[in-house]
Amino acid sequence: MPTKNVLFLDDAVEVREAVGDFLVEAGYQVKYVSDAEQALQALKANPYFAMLLDIDLGPESPSVGQLLAAFENLFPEVDFDPEAVLSDLGLNRESGVNGKMVLPMVKAVAPTTEVIMLTGTYHDIDQEQYMRKWGARATVQKLSEDVDFSKEDNVVGLDEELLGHLDEIRQEQLK
């Protein structure tokens, strides 16, 4: 498995570019995707040692039902029970997709891919417990959506925290 191959799902292009550019400069190969179905297609096509997964995927996200249909088409051989996830999240098949729904799907098809969740809001202990339950490595708070990500000073802290997590995962895999 490539040791520096990262899948990055965030619906905000400015976040993907700002954070992704930093990771590329640090020597990581980054595959950028803007929605959950693209992420599943990328996972089917290639292995990734890590994934950065935004929790809030925006109002343009497909419904949970649409994503589950895509998942079943891409991975018919994978035994995945969405009802437990939907129950945990209080969602139904008409709900919009968020990163919390995508996380268990990722772990079902790519269990060795370490997932780092990104959030633009303050997360609480319940959210952190959910992320750990479904296999997230860490949750990192990105700057709020109203921050200008084109200004380097606004992403330095986030970049350094993400880089620390990715380097730690990479070192563990090299052992």
Secondary structure as the mmCIF struct_conf table of DSSP 4:
data_model
#
loop_
_struct_conf.conf_type_id
_struct_conf.id
_struct_conf.beg_label_comp_id
_struct_conf.beg_label_asym_id
_struct_conf.beg_label_seq_id
_struct_conf.end_label_comp_id
_struct_conf.end_label_asym_id
_struct_conf.end_label_seq_id
TURN_TY1_P TURN_TY1_P1 THR A 3 LYS A 4
STRN STRN1 ASN A 5 LEU A 9
BEND BEND1 ASP A 11 ASP A 11
HELX_RH_AL_P HELX_RH_AL_P1 VAL A 13 GLU A 25
TURN_TY1_P TURN_TY1_P2 ALA A 26 GLY A 27
STRN STRN2 GLN A 29 VAL A 33
BEND BEND2 SER A 34 ASP A 35
HELX_RH_AL_P HELX_RH_AL_P2 ALA A 36 ALA A 45
BEND BEND3 ASN A 46 ASN A 46
BEND BEND4 PHE A 49 PHE A 49
STRN STRN3 ALA A 50 ASP A 54
BEND BEND5 ILE A 55 ILE A 55
TURN_TY1_P TURN_TY1_P3 PRO A 59 GLU A 60
BEND BEND6 SER A 61 SER A 61
HELX_LH_PP_P HELX_LH_PP_P1 PRO A 62 PRO A 62
STRN STRN4 SER A 63 SER A 63
HELX_RH_AL_P HELX_RH_AL_P3 VAL A 64 LEU A 74
TURN_TY1_P TURN_TY1_P4 PRO A 76 GLU A 77
BEND BEND7 VAL A 78 VAL A 78
HELX_RH_AL_P HELX_RH_AL_P4 PRO A 82 LEU A 89
TURN_TY1_P TURN_TY1_P5 GLY A 90 GLY A 90
TURN_TY1_P TURN_TY1_P6 ARG A 93 GLU A 94
BEND BEND8 SER A 95 SER A 95
STRN STRN5 GLY A 96 GLY A 96
HELX_LH_PP_P HELX_LH_PP_P2 VAL A 97 VAL A 97
HELX_RH_AL_P HELX_RH_AL_P5 GLY A 99 VAL A 109
TURN_TY1_P TURN_TY1_P7 PRO A 111 THR A 112
BEND BEND9 THR A 113 THR A 113
STRN STRN6 GLU A 114 THR A 119
BEND BEND10 GLY A 120 THR A 121
HELX_RH_AL_P HELX_RH_AL_P6 ILE A 125 LYS A 133
TURN_TY1_P TURN_TY1_P8 TRP A 134 GLY A 135
STRN STRN7 ALA A 136 GLN A 141
HELX_LH_PP_P HELX_LH_PP_P3 LYS A 142 SER A 144
TURN_TY1_P TURN_TY1_P9 GLU A 145 ASP A 146
BEND BEND11 VAL A 147 VAL A 147
TURN_TY1_P TURN_TY1_P10 PHE A 149 SER A 150
BEND BEND12 LYS A 151 LYS A 151
HELX_RH_3T_P HELX_RH_3T_P1 GLU A 152 ASN A 154
TURN_TY1_P TURN_TY1_P11 VAL A 155 VAL A 155
HELX_RH_AL_P HELX_RH_AL_P7 VAL A 156 LEU A 174
#
